[in-house]
Amino acid sequence: MGHSNETHNTITAQNCVQAGAIAGFKAACVTCVVSAIPTLAAVRTIPWAKANLNYTGQALIISGASIAAYFITADKTILEGTRKNADARYDRRS
């Protein structure tokens, strides 16, 4: 009985991590587009940005925002799934 419970917990944890990775990827894709448009527009229109932001700087702005969105969203999704699983486990015991 304990072995199947451990297997169930492992599968549930893997599902939470997979859901977090998928949600993080979606958030990173959206953030990439949302941050790329103003960054590229600013480099073409604002004189300071045109003079100071080369291709590497532009890529760092866009990728930094995307990476942050991925990790924040993945972390929140994993914690939410874990919280739901813990609540369900305690409700079953009662």
PDB file as gemmi writes it, atoms N, CA and C in Angstrom:
CRYST1    1.000    1.000    1.000  90.00  90.00  90.00 P 1                      
ATOM      1  N   MET A   1       0.822  -1.187   0.000  1.00  0.00           N  
ATOM      2  CA  MET A   1       0.000   0.000   0.000  1.00  0.00           C  
ATOM      3  C   MET A   1       0.865   1.249   0.000  1.00  0.00           C  
ATOM      4  N   GLY A   2       1.942   1.285   0.766  1.00  0.00           N  
ATOM      5  CA  GLY A   2       2.822   2.437   0.821  1.00  0.00           C  
ATOM      6  C   GLY A   2       3.536   2.667  -0.500  1.00  0.00           C  
ATOM      7  N   HIS A   3       3.850   1.563  -1.197  1.00  0.00           N  
ATOM      8  CA  HIS A   3       4.561   1.686  -2.471  1.00  0.00           C  
ATOM      9  C   HIS A   3       3.700   2.372  -3.529  1.00  0.00           C  
ATOM     10  N   SER A   4       2.432   2.010  -3.614  1.00  0.00           N  
ATOM     11  CA  SER A   4       1.563   2.646  -4.611  1.00  0.00           C  
ATOM     12  C   SER A   4       1.318   4.111  -4.266  1.00  0.00           C  
ATOM     13  N   ASN A   5       1.299   4.435  -2.975  1.00  0.00           N  
ATOM     14  CA  ASN A   5       1.125   5.815  -2.557  1.00  0.00           C  
ATOM     15  C   ASN A   5       2.350   6.647  -2.957  1.00  0.00           C  
ATOM     16  N   GLU A   6       3.552   6.068  -2.805  1.00  0.00           N  
ATOM     17  CA  GLU A   6       4.769   6.759  -3.226  1.00  0.00           C  
ATOM     18  C   GLU A   6       4.779   6.955  -4.736  1.00  0.00           C  
ATOM     19  N   THR A   7       4.343   5.946  -5.464  1.00  0.00           N  
ATOM     20  CA  THR A   7       4.280   6.056  -6.923  1.00  0.00           C  
ATOM     21  C   THR A   7       3.297   7.140  -7.331  1.00  0.00           C  
ATOM     22  N   HIS A   8       2.168   7.190  -6.665  1.00  0.00           N  
ATOM     23  CA  HIS A   8       1.171   8.226  -6.959  1.00  0.00           C  
ATOM     24  C   HIS A   8       1.731   9.617  -6.670  1.00  0.00           C  
ATOM     25  N   ASN A   9       2.435   9.760  -5.554  1.00  0.00           N  
ATOM     26  CA  ASN A   9       3.029  11.050  -5.210  1.00  0.00           C  
ATOM     27  C   ASN A   9       4.092  11.456  -6.223  1.00  0.00           C  
ATOM     28  N   THR A  10       4.887  10.495  -6.694  1.00  0.00           N  
ATOM     29  CA  THR A  10       5.921  10.787  -7.691  1.00  0.00           C  
ATOM     30  C   THR A  10       5.299  11.224  -9.004  1.00  0.00           C  
ATOM     31  N   ILE A  11       4.268  10.550  -9.437  1.00  0.00           N  
ATOM     32  CA  ILE A  11       3.593  10.906 -10.689  1.00  0.00           C  
ATOM     33  C   ILE A  11       2.943  12.274 -10.572  1.00  0.00           C  
ATOM     34  N   THR A  12       2.330  12.538  -9.437  1.00  0.00           N  
ATOM     35  CA  THR A  12       1.705  13.836  -9.208  1.00  0.00           C  
ATOM     36  C   THR A  12       2.744  14.953  -9.236  1.00  0.00           C  
ATOM     37  N   ALA A  13       3.891  14.728  -8.613  1.00  0.00           N  
ATOM     38  CA  ALA A  13       4.964  15.726  -8.606  1.00  0.00           C  
ATOM     39  C   ALA A  13       5.493  15.956 -10.017  1.00  0.00           C  
ATOM     40  N   GLN A  14       5.649  14.895 -10.783  1.00  0.00           N  
ATOM     41  CA  GLN A  14       6.119  15.036 -12.165  1.00  0.00           C  
ATOM     42  C   GLN A  14       5.113  15.805 -13.006  1.00  0.00           C  
ATOM     43  N   ASN A  15       3.830  15.580 -12.780  1.00  0.00           N  
ATOM     44  CA  ASN A  15       2.799  16.324 -13.508  1.00  0.00           C  
ATOM     45  C   ASN A  15       2.841  17.807 -13.158  1.00  0.00           C  
ATOM     46  N   CYS A  16       3.101  18.116 -11.885  1.00  0.00           N  
ATOM     47  CA  CYS A  16       3.208  19.522 -11.468  1.00  0.00           C  
ATOM     48  C   CYS A  16       4.394  20.193 -12.151  1.00  0.00           C  
ATOM     49  N   VAL A  17       5.512  19.498 -12.201  1.00  0.00           N  
ATOM     50  CA  VAL A  17       6.706  20.061 -12.835  1.00  0.00           C  
ATOM     51  C   VAL A  17       6.488  20.245 -14.330  1.00  0.00           C  
ATOM     52  N   GLN A  18       5.860  19.268 -14.962  1.00  0.00           N  
ATOM     53  CA  GLN A  18       5.599  19.378 -16.398  1.00  0.00           C  
ATOM     54  C   GLN A  18       4.628  20.519 -16.687  1.00  0.00           C  
ATOM     55  N   ALA A  19       3.604  20.672 -15.889  1.00  0.00           N  
ATOM     56  CA  ALA A  19       2.661  21.777 -16.070  1.00  0.00           C  
ATOM     57  C   ALA A  19       3.367  23.111 -15.862  1.00  0.00           C  
ATOM     58  N   GLY A  20       4.281  23.176 -14.903  1.00  0.00           N  
ATOM     59  CA  GLY A  20       5.050  24.391 -14.681  1.00  0.00           C  
ATOM     60  C   GLY A  20       5.944  24.732 -15.852  1.00  0.00           C  
ATOM     61  N   ALA A  21       6.571  23.723 -16.435  1.00  0.00           N  
ATOM     62  CA  ALA A  21       7.440  23.961 -17.589  1.00  0.00           C  
ATOM     63  C   ALA A  21       6.639  24.451 -18.788  1.00  0.00           C  
ATOM     64  N   ILE A  22       5.484  23.875 -19.005  1.00  0.00           N  
ATOM     65  CA  ILE A  22       4.640  24.300 -20.134  1.00  0.00           C  
ATOM     66  C   ILE A  22       4.132  25.719 -19.927  1.00  0.00           C  
ATOM     67  N   ALA A  23       3.658  26.016 -18.728  1.00  0.00           N  
ATOM     68  CA  ALA A  23       3.170  27.369 -18.440  1.00  0.00           C  
ATOM     69  C   ALA A  23       4.303  28.382 -18.537  1.00  0.00           C  
ATOM     70  N   GLY A  24       5.483  28.014 -18.056  1.00  0.00           N  
ATOM     71  CA  GLY A  24       6.636  28.902 -18.150  1.00  0.00           C  
ATOM     72  C   GLY A  24       7.042  29.171 -19.584  1.00  0.00           C  
ATOM     73  N   PHE A  25       7.001  28.144 -20.417  1.00  0.00           N  
ATOM     74  CA  PHE A  25       7.342  28.319 -21.830  1.00  0.00           C  
ATOM     75  C   PHE A  25       6.354  29.250 -22.519  1.00  0.00           C  
ATOM     76  N   LYS A  26       5.081  29.072 -22.222  1.00  0.00           N  
ATOM     77  CA  LYS A  26       4.072  29.956 -22.820  1.00  0.00           C  
ATOM     78  C   LYS A  26       4.286  31.403 -22.381  1.00  0.00           C  
ATOM     79  N   ALA A  27       4.560  31.598 -21.103  1.00  0.00           N  
ATOM     80  CA  ALA A  27       4.797  32.954 -20.597  1.00  0.00           C  
ATOM     81  C   ALA A  27       6.050  33.559 -21.212  1.00  0.00           C  
ATOM     82  N   ALA A  28       7.086  32.749 -21.394  1.00  0.00           N  
ATOM     83  CA  ALA A  28       8.323  33.242 -21.993  1.00  0.00           C  
ATOM     84  C   ALA A  28       8.101  33.644 -23.453  1.00  0.00           C  
ATOM     85  N   CYS A  29       7.299  32.879 -24.174  1.00  0.00           N  
ATOM     86  CA  CYS A  29       7.005  33.230 -25.574  1.00  0.00           C  
ATOM     87  C   CYS A  29       6.250  34.553 -25.659  1.00  0.00           C  
ATOM     88  N   VAL A  30       5.256  34.716 -24.829  1.00  0.00           N  
ATOM     89  CA  VAL A  30       4.480  35.955 -24.836  1.00  0.00           C  
ATOM     90  C   VAL A  30       5.369  37.136 -24.435  1.00  0.00           C  
ATOM     91  N   THR A  31       6.172  36.944 -23.403  1.00  0.00           N  
ATOM     92  CA  THR A  31       7.048  38.017 -22.938  1.00  0.00           C  
ATOM     93  C   THR A  31       8.100  38.375 -23.978  1.00  0.00           C  
ATOM     94  N   CYS A  32       8.568  37.399 -24.715  1.00  0.00           N  
ATOM     95  CA  CYS A  32       9.542  37.662 -25.777  1.00  0.00           C  
ATOM     96  C   CYS A  32       8.956  38.616 -26.806  1.00  0.00           C  
ATOM     97  N   VAL A  33       7.764  38.347 -27.251  1.00  0.00           N  
ATOM     98  CA  VAL A  33       7.116  39.208 -28.249  1.00  0.00           C  
ATOM     99  C   VAL A  33       6.811  40.580 -27.651  1.00  0.00           C  
ATOM    100  N   VAL A  34       6.276  40.572 -26.425  1.00  0.00           N  
ATOM    101  CA  VAL A  34       5.877  41.825 -25.791  1.00  0.00           C  
ATOM    102  C   VAL A  34       7.090  42.717 -25.496  1.00  0.00           C  
ATOM    103  N   SER A  35       8.231  42.134 -25.183  1.00  0.00           N  
ATOM    104  CA  SER A  35       9.418  42.949 -24.911  1.00  0.00           C  
ATOM    105  C   SER A  35      10.208  43.264 -26.174  1.00  0.00           C  
ATOM    106  N   ALA A  36      10.112  42.417 -27.197  1.00  0.00           N  
ATOM    107  CA  ALA A  36      10.871  42.660 -28.426  1.00  0.00           C  
ATOM    108  C   ALA A  36      10.320  43.845 -29.207  1.00  0.00           C  
ATOM    109  N   ILE A  37       9.021  43.973 -29.275  1.00  0.00           N  
ATOM    110  CA  ILE A  37       8.422  45.038 -30.084  1.00  0.00           C  
ATOM    111  C   ILE A  37       8.840  46.425 -29.589  1.00  0.00           C  
ATOM    112  N   PRO A  38       8.662  46.765 -28.311  1.00  0.00           N  
ATOM    113  CA  PRO A  38       9.095  48.104 -27.890  1.00  0.00           C  
ATOM    114  C   PRO A  38      10.611  48.287 -27.909  1.00  0.00           C  
ATOM    115  N   THR A  39      11.358  47.217 -27.646  1.00  0.00           N  
ATOM    116  CA  THR A  39      12.817  47.333 -27.670  1.00  0.00           C  
ATOM    117  C   THR A  39      13.295  47.669 -29.078  1.00  0.00           C  
ATOM    118  N   LEU A  40      12.818  46.934 -30.053  1.00  0.00           N  
ATOM    119  CA  LEU A  40      13.241  47.180 -31.433  1.00  0.00           C  
ATOM    120  C   LEU A  40      12.716  48.517 -31.952  1.00  0.00           C  
ATOM    121  N   ALA A  41      11.526  48.894 -31.529  1.00  0.00           N  
ATOM    122  CA  ALA A  41      10.993  50.198 -31.939  1.00  0.00           C  
ATOM    123  C   ALA A  41      11.787  51.331 -31.307  1.00  0.00           C  
ATOM    124  N   ALA A  42      12.175  51.165 -30.061  1.00  0.00           N  
ATOM    125  CA  ALA A  42      12.941  52.209 -29.375  1.00  0.00           C  
ATOM    126  C   ALA A  42      14.309  52.398 -30.005  1.00  0.00           C  
ATOM    127  N   VAL A  43      14.942  51.313 -30.399  1.00  0.00           N  
ATOM    128  CA  VAL A  43      16.269  51.404 -31.002  1.00  0.00           C  
ATOM    129  C   VAL A  43      16.215  52.154 -32.333  1.00  0.00           C  
ATOM    130  N   ARG A  44      15.099  52.087 -33.004  1.00  0.00           N  
ATOM    131  CA  ARG A  44      14.983  52.772 -34.288  1.00  0.00           C  
ATOM    132  C   ARG A  44      14.506  54.221 -34.163  1.00  0.00           C  
ATOM    133  N   THR A  45      13.875  54.567 -33.052  1.00  0.00           N  
ATOM    134  CA  THR A  45      13.289  55.902 -32.950  1.00  0.00           C  
ATOM    135  C   THR A  45      13.929  56.805 -31.893  1.00  0.00           C  
ATOM    136  N   ILE A  46      14.406  56.272 -30.795  1.00  0.00           N  
ATOM    137  CA  ILE A  46      14.966  57.083 -29.711  1.00  0.00           C  
ATOM    138  C   ILE A  46      16.476  57.230 -29.946  1.00  0.00           C  
ATOM    139  N   PRO A  47      16.970  58.455 -30.035  1.00  0.00           N  
ATOM    140  CA  PRO A  47      18.396  58.655 -30.332  1.00  0.00           C  
ATOM    141  C   PRO A  47      19.340  58.013 -29.313  1.00  0.00           C  
ATOM    142  N   TRP A  48      19.012  58.091 -28.011  1.00  0.00           N  
ATOM    143  CA  TRP A  48      19.891  57.487 -27.008  1.00  0.00           C  
ATOM    144  C   TRP A  48      19.974  55.977 -27.204  1.00  0.00           C  
ATOM    145  N   ALA A  49      18.832  55.331 -27.413  1.00  0.00           N  
ATOM    146  CA  ALA A  49      18.818  53.884 -27.602  1.00  0.00           C  
ATOM    147  C   ALA A  49      19.556  53.502 -28.881  1.00  0.00           C  
ATOM    148  N   LYS A  50      19.394  54.291 -29.902  1.00  0.00           N  
ATOM    149  CA  LYS A  50      20.067  54.021 -31.171  1.00  0.00           C  
ATOM    150  C   LYS A  50      21.586  54.079 -30.991  1.00  0.00           C  
ATOM    151  N   ALA A  51      22.058  55.023 -30.177  1.00  0.00           N  
ATOM    152  CA  ALA A  51      23.493  55.189 -29.981  1.00  0.00           C  
ATOM    153  C   ALA A  51      24.081  54.172 -28.995  1.00  0.00           C  
ATOM    154  N   ASN A  52      23.300  53.718 -28.037  1.00  0.00           N  
ATOM    155  CA  ASN A  52      23.864  52.921 -26.940  1.00  0.00           C  
ATOM    156  C   ASN A  52      23.474  51.450 -26.903  1.00  0.00           C  
ATOM    157  N   LEU A  53      22.439  51.047 -27.603  1.00  0.00           N  
ATOM    158  CA  LEU A  53      22.017  49.644 -27.553  1.00  0.00           C  
ATOM    159  C   LEU A  53      22.383  48.942 -28.861  1.00  0.00           C  
ATOM    160  N   ASN A  54      23.448  48.152 -28.799  1.00  0.00           N  
ATOM    161  CA  ASN A  54      23.799  47.362 -29.977  1.00  0.00           C  
ATOM    162  C   ASN A  54      22.954  46.077 -29.979  1.00  0.00           C  
ATOM    163  N   TYR A  55      23.247  45.176 -30.892  1.00  0.00           N  
ATOM    164  CA  TYR A  55      22.455  43.946 -31.005  1.00  0.00           C  
ATOM    165  C   TYR A  55      22.528  43.106 -29.738  1.00  0.00           C  
ATOM    166  N   THR A  56      23.693  43.085 -29.103  1.00  0.00           N  
ATOM    167  CA  THR A  56      23.834  42.308 -27.877  1.00  0.00           C  
ATOM    168  C   THR A  56      22.968  42.883 -26.757  1.00  0.00           C  
ATOM    169  N   GLY A  57      22.964  44.204 -26.637  1.00  0.00           N  
ATOM    170  CA  GLY A  57      22.126  44.841 -25.623  1.00  0.00           C  
ATOM    171  C   GLY A  57      20.650  44.573 -25.845  1.00  0.00           C  
ATOM    172  N   GLN A  58      20.233  44.628 -27.091  1.00  0.00           N  
ATOM    173  CA  GLN A  58      18.833  44.339 -27.412  1.00  0.00           C  
ATOM    174  C   GLN A  58      18.484  42.898 -27.052  1.00  0.00           C  
ATOM    175  N   ALA A  59      19.382  41.979 -27.406  1.00  0.00           N  
ATOM    176  CA  ALA A  59      19.135  40.567 -27.104  1.00  0.00           C  
ATOM    177  C   ALA A  59      19.085  40.320 -25.604  1.00  0.00           C  
ATOM    178  N   LEU A  60      19.942  41.014 -24.840  1.00  0.00           N  
ATOM    179  CA  LEU A  60      19.931  40.842 -23.385  1.00  0.00           C  
ATOM    180  C   LEU A  60      18.640  41.355 -22.764  1.00  0.00           C  
ATOM    181  N   ILE A  61      18.124  42.457 -23.265  1.00  0.00           N  
ATOM    182  CA  ILE A  61      16.856  42.979 -22.745  1.00  0.00           C  
ATOM    183  C   ILE A  61      15.730  41.983 -22.993  1.00  0.00           C  
ATOM    184  N   ILE A  62      15.651  41.504 -24.213  1.00  0.00           N  
ATOM    185  CA  ILE A  62      14.563  40.591 -24.592  1.00  0.00           C  
ATOM    186  C   ILE A  62      14.695  39.251 -23.878  1.00  0.00           C  
ATOM    187  N   SER A  63      15.903  38.682 -23.875  1.00  0.00           N  
ATOM    188  CA  SER A  63      16.075  37.366 -23.258  1.00  0.00           C  
ATOM    189  C   SER A  63      15.966  37.442 -21.735  1.00  0.00           C  
ATOM    190  N   GLY A  64      16.425  38.534 -21.143  1.00  0.00           N  
ATOM    191  CA  GLY A  64      16.300  38.678 -19.691  1.00  0.00           C  
ATOM    192  C   GLY A  64      14.849  38.691 -19.248  1.00  0.00           C  
ATOM    193  N   ALA A  65      14.032  39.411 -19.987  1.00  0.00           N  
ATOM    194  CA  ALA A  65      12.603  39.449 -19.659  1.00  0.00           C  
ATOM    195  C   ALA A  65      11.967  38.072 -19.849  1.00  0.00           C  
ATOM    196  N   SER A  66      12.345  37.387 -20.921  1.00  0.00           N  
ATOM    197  CA  SER A  66      11.769  36.065 -21.194  1.00  0.00           C  
ATOM    198  C   SER A  66      12.175  35.041 -20.143  1.00  0.00           C  
ATOM    199  N   ILE A  67      13.433  35.074 -19.750  1.00  0.00           N  
ATOM    200  CA  ILE A  67      13.917  34.130 -18.736  1.00  0.00           C  
ATOM    201  C   ILE A  67      13.222  34.380 -17.403  1.00  0.00           C  
ATOM    202  N   ALA A  68      13.086  35.635 -17.031  1.00  0.00           N  
ATOM    203  CA  ALA A  68      12.403  35.959 -15.782  1.00  0.00           C  
ATOM    204  C   ALA A  68      10.955  35.478 -15.816  1.00  0.00           C  
ATOM    205  N   ALA A  69      10.275  35.709 -16.927  1.00  0.00           N  
ATOM    206  CA  ALA A  69       8.877  35.272 -17.047  1.00  0.00           C  
ATOM    207  C   ALA A  69       8.772  33.761 -16.936  1.00  0.00           C  
ATOM    208  N   TYR A  70       9.718  33.040 -17.570  1.00  0.00           N  
ATOM    209  CA  TYR A  70       9.687  31.576 -17.509  1.00  0.00           C  
ATOM    210  C   TYR A  70       9.789  31.092 -16.068  1.00  0.00           C  
ATOM    211  N   PHE A  71      10.816  31.553 -15.364  1.00  0.00           N  
ATOM    212  CA  PHE A  71      11.044  31.037 -14.019  1.00  0.00           C  
ATOM    213  C   PHE A  71       9.968  31.465 -13.036  1.00  0.00           C  
ATOM    214  N   ILE A  72       9.494  32.679 -13.136  1.00  0.00           N  
ATOM    215  CA  ILE A  72       8.444  33.133 -12.223  1.00  0.00           C  
ATOM    216  C   ILE A  72       7.163  32.337 -12.443  1.00  0.00           C  
ATOM    217  N   THR A  73       6.776  32.172 -13.704  1.00  0.00           N  
ATOM    218  CA  THR A  73       5.544  31.439 -14.008  1.00  0.00           C  
ATOM    219  C   THR A  73       5.669  29.960 -13.656  1.00  0.00           C  
ATOM    220  N   ALA A  74       6.802  29.351 -13.988  1.00  0.00           N  
ATOM    221  CA  ALA A  74       6.995  27.938 -13.666  1.00  0.00           C  
ATOM    222  C   ALA A  74       6.953  27.721 -12.161  1.00  0.00           C  
ATOM    223  N   ASP A  75       7.606  28.594 -11.414  1.00  0.00           N  
ATOM    224  CA  ASP A  75       7.622  28.466  -9.959  1.00  0.00           C  
ATOM    225  C   ASP A  75       6.221  28.596  -9.382  1.00  0.00           C  
ATOM    226  N   LYS A  76       5.481  29.596  -9.825  1.00  0.00           N  
ATOM    227  CA  LYS A  76       4.116  29.776  -9.315  1.00  0.00           C  
ATOM    228  C   LYS A  76       3.221  28.596  -9.669  1.00  0.00           C  
ATOM    229  N   THR A  77       3.366  28.072 -10.876  1.00  0.00           N  
ATOM    230  CA  THR A  77       2.532  26.949 -11.306  1.00  0.00           C  
ATOM    231  C   THR A  77       2.854  25.691 -10.513  1.00  0.00           C  
ATOM    232  N   ILE A  78       4.134  25.435 -10.292  1.00  0.00           N  
ATOM    233  CA  ILE A  78       4.534  24.255  -9.527  1.00  0.00           C  
ATOM    234  C   ILE A  78       4.043  24.368  -8.084  1.00  0.00           C  
ATOM    235  N   LEU A  79       4.207  25.543  -7.485  1.00  0.00           N  
ATOM    236  CA  LEU A  79       3.734  25.721  -6.104  1.00  0.00           C  
ATOM    237  C   LEU A  79       2.219  25.601  -6.004  1.00  0.00           C  
ATOM    238  N   GLU A  80       1.504  26.111  -6.994  1.00  0.00           N  
ATOM    239  CA  GLU A  80       0.044  25.989  -6.987  1.00  0.00           C  
ATOM    240  C   GLU A  80      -0.384  24.529  -7.088  1.00  0.00           C  
ATOM    241  N   GLY A  81       0.260  23.774  -7.973  1.00  0.00           N  
ATOM    242  CA  GLY A  81      -0.059  22.355  -8.105  1.00  0.00           C  
ATOM    243  C   GLY A  81       0.271  21.577  -6.851  1.00  0.00           C  
ATOM    244  N   THR A  82       1.390  21.899  -6.234  1.00  0.00           N  
ATOM    245  CA  THR A  82       1.779  21.227  -4.997  1.00  0.00           C  
ATOM    246  C   THR A  82       0.792  21.532  -3.875  1.00  0.00           C  
ATOM    247  N   ARG A  83       0.368  22.781  -3.808  1.00  0.00           N  
ATOM    248  CA  ARG A  83      -0.605  23.174  -2.779  1.00  0.00           C  
ATOM    249  C   ARG A  83      -1.923  22.433  -2.979  1.00  0.00           C  
ATOM    250  N   LYS A  84      -2.384  22.339  -4.223  1.00  0.00           N  
ATOM    251  CA  LYS A  84      -3.632  21.621  -4.494  1.00  0.00           C  
ATOM    252  C   LYS A  84      -3.504  20.150  -4.134  1.00  0.00           C  
ATOM    253  N   ASN A  85      -2.361  19.552  -4.469  1.00  0.00           N  
ATOM    254  CA  ASN A  85      -2.161  18.139  -4.141  1.00  0.00           C  
ATOM    255  C   ASN A  85      -2.104  17.913  -2.641  1.00  0.00           C  
ATOM    256  N   ALA A  86      -1.457  18.815  -1.923  1.00  0.00           N  
ATOM    257  CA  ALA A  86      -1.386  18.676  -0.467  1.00  0.00           C  
ATOM    258  C   ALA A  86      -2.772  18.830   0.151  1.00  0.00           C  
ATOM    259  N   ASP A  87      -3.541  19.797  -0.346  1.00  0.00           N  
ATOM    260  CA  ASP A  87      -4.901  19.974   0.169  1.00  0.00           C  
ATOM    261  C   ASP A  87      -5.754  18.748  -0.107  1.00  0.00           C  
ATOM    262  N   ALA A  88      -5.628  18.180  -1.296  1.00  0.00           N  
ATOM    263  CA  ALA A  88      -6.402  16.984  -1.642  1.00  0.00           C  
ATOM    264  C   ALA A  88      -5.988  15.802  -0.770  1.00  0.00           C  
ATOM    265  N   ARG A  89      -4.703  15.684  -0.483  1.00  0.00           N  
ATOM    266  CA  ARG A  89      -4.220  14.586   0.342  1.00  0.00           C  
ATOM    267  C   ARG A  89      -4.751  14.708   1.769  1.00  0.00           C  
ATOM    268  N   TYR A  90      -4.770  15.917   2.323  1.00  0.00           N  
ATOM    269  CA  TYR A  90      -5.278  16.104   3.680  1.00  0.00           C  
ATOM    270  C   TYR A  90      -6.795  15.937   3.735  1.00  0.00           C  
ATOM    271  N   ASP A  91      -7.492  16.306   2.668  1.00  0.00           N  
ATOM    272  CA  ASP A  91      -8.949  16.120   2.627  1.00  0.00           C  
ATOM    273  C   ASP A  91      -9.306  14.645   2.573  1.00  0.00           C  
ATOM    274  N   ARG A  92      -8.495  13.840   1.893  1.00  0.00           N  
ATOM    275  CA  ARG A  92      -8.752  12.401   1.820  1.00  0.00           C  
ATOM    276  C   ARG A  92      -8.578  11.735   3.179  1.00  0.00           C  
ATOM    277  N   ARG A  93      -7.632  12.218   3.949  1.00  0.00           N  
ATOM    278  CA  ARG A  93      -7.378  11.629   5.266  1.00  0.00           C  
ATOM    279  C   ARG A  93      -8.508  11.918   6.245  1.00  0.00           C  
ATOM    280  N   SER A  94      -9.157  13.047   6.076  1.00  0.00           N  
ATOM    281  CA  SER A  94     -10.222  13.455   7.018  1.00  0.00           C  
ATOM    282  C   SER A  94     -11.487  12.682   6.826  1.00  0.00           C  
TER     283      SER A  94                                                      
END                                                                             
